[in-house]
Amino acid sequence: MPHPTAAPPPGTPFVALAAVAKSFGAVRALRGVDLDVRSGECLGLAGHNGAGKSTLMQVLVGNVSPDEGRFTVQGEDVAGRLTVARARQAGIACVFQELSLCPNLSVLENARIRHASLKGFGWRGRAARLITRTLDEIFPGHGIAPQALVSDLPLGQRQMVEIASVFAQGDHEAPLRLVILDEPTSSLDNSVAAQLLAHVRRFVSAGGSVILISHILGEILSTCDRIAVMSDGRVVDLREAGAFTRASLVEAMGHVVSHEAGETLVSAEAGRRGAVVASATTPKGGSIRLEARRGEIVGLAGLAGHGQTSLLVLLHNAAQGRSRYAAVTGRVAFVAGDRQTDGVFPLWSIGGNVTVRSLSRLGRFGLVDPAREKRLAEEWRTRIKIRTPDMDDNILTLSGGNQQKALFARALGSDAEVILMDDPMRGVDIGTKQEVYALVRAEADKGRTFIWYTTEFDELKSCDHTYVFRSGRIVAELGRHELTEARVLQSSFEGEAA
Ligand SMILES: Nc1ncnc2c1ncn2[C@@H]1O[C@H](COP(=O)(O)OP(=O)(O)OP(=O)(O)O)[C@@H](O)[C@H]1O
């Protein structure tokens, strides 16, 4: 286990920030943050999309230098002087929201990039042993070969590799003291996420510190010792975790506490009545038989990487007339979950990213009308609350959750009748999630069909009908009233129709 050696006594501040401020042009990302992180604690960090959480973490790892404020590491003033190399020497490491692995290298080669001490004769063997040992420790039963090419791994496994390479402790390396986890479970199944959270508890009980950033409030409440809430660049609340309830945490984040998704989103037209607009089968009536009707929200569940995304891709291809095994009537839009590889156009503006799927409707005399394009972008900026001073700014200036909102706006603002969603809510804050759930239901009631793969059980409560996948097969089909977490889990693991 990566025990921090000679860790300072539990409870002493490892890092402390006072009045830390940082602006990016006109955007004041941090407006005076006061916060300390103690040895032997897991500190939770919650806050709306764009609150400044990731920027604060970039300050802690030396990637971003604050404009103002005091910053100490183990009592030593490092304000304005912390570089990435010094942060590493001090034992500070971060698992970023956007994965930093090189996709064209293997798992072990990626481990080598992070751990410079893996050099000289036999480094490949040592790198393979280091990463495998750490994966075994955090994610027993992971099934990831160190020789595997990262681009061949599903998103969840890539996230596991990223986490393991940060926690891996190579020989002669500075002991790891503070690990920052920025939405580390967003692509992990519940069972794998639980393995990671258990590891976090082991790491802090050995004297290390962890900052856990997450929009999944249940995991913050159950894992952290203290929770800080950020809003608009400041820490607005900080308490022992036990002093928060889910509702008070949501309130501290500045959101209205709403009912459970399932209660608010029951369709007025529940029941399977509309015409079938999307269907998929495998030859000879094999393992996949799926139907989605007009105005329906259809959920795809099961462990990550068990065929849900492939099915969405199959349906997307079917809409272009490219599949014998699936049929889709009407126009289709796809909301990617892996925004880095499948979603954003990184060189384009936010507005351009939102309107790209609607350009054919925005034409005048054969050319795109810039005024109509701008109106559409502005409409969605307000409807889905994309936090930016200017929709003409580059998409990458947005926080992760706000980039995801832009992808939603692209699909919902288009004329698509069938919307395929590939676990698209990862990284989206709870207030926006609730608004998007309501929007999805309202659009379904108007006749749009949603086929929605999600790794969050709560989101299935918004669905009229759920298919559970295992090993590329549909193993259970649950109506709204048959849906329970236990049934989804049982089907996911045993493959028996529930
Ligand atoms: N390089 C940059 N250039 C311009 N603006 C930026 C840059 N990095 C961050 N910002 C802005 O700073 C603000 C804070 O962003 P940050 O990524 O820290 O938020 P966050 O709390 O991590 O959000 P999320 O939960 O969506 O990840 C946002 O308004 C964002 O658009």
The ligand as a Gaussian input file, in Angstrom:
#p B3LYP/6-31G(d) Opt

LIG

0 1
 N       -7.933000      28.373000     -19.212000
 C       -9.060000      29.057000     -18.992000
 N       -9.398000      30.116000     -19.751000
 C      -10.544000      30.810000     -19.538000
 N      -11.440000      30.511000     -18.558000
 C      -11.161000      29.458000     -17.785000
 C       -9.969000      28.665000     -17.949000
 N       -9.981000      27.672000     -17.011000
 C      -11.108000      27.847000     -16.288000
 N      -11.813000      28.912000     -16.748000
 C      -13.073000      29.415000     -16.213000
 O      -12.937000      29.488000     -14.802000
 C      -14.184000      29.145000     -14.174000
 C      -13.956000      28.029000     -13.166000
 O      -13.721000      26.818000     -13.884000
 P      -13.352000      25.440000     -13.179000
 O      -12.958000      24.474000     -14.263000
 O      -12.371000      25.702000     -12.107000
 O      -14.767000      25.029000     -12.546000
 P      -15.213000      23.684000     -11.810000
 O      -15.781000      24.081000     -10.498000
 O      -14.088000      22.711000     -11.804000
 O      -16.406000      23.174000     -12.754000
 P      -16.877000      21.663000     -13.189000
 O      -17.657000      21.121000     -12.039000
 O      -17.750000      21.919000     -14.391000
 O      -15.633000      20.901000     -13.535000
 C      -15.154000      28.791000     -15.286000
 O      -15.968000      29.917000     -15.556000
 C      -14.252000      28.477000     -16.468000
 O      -14.918000      28.764000     -17.685000

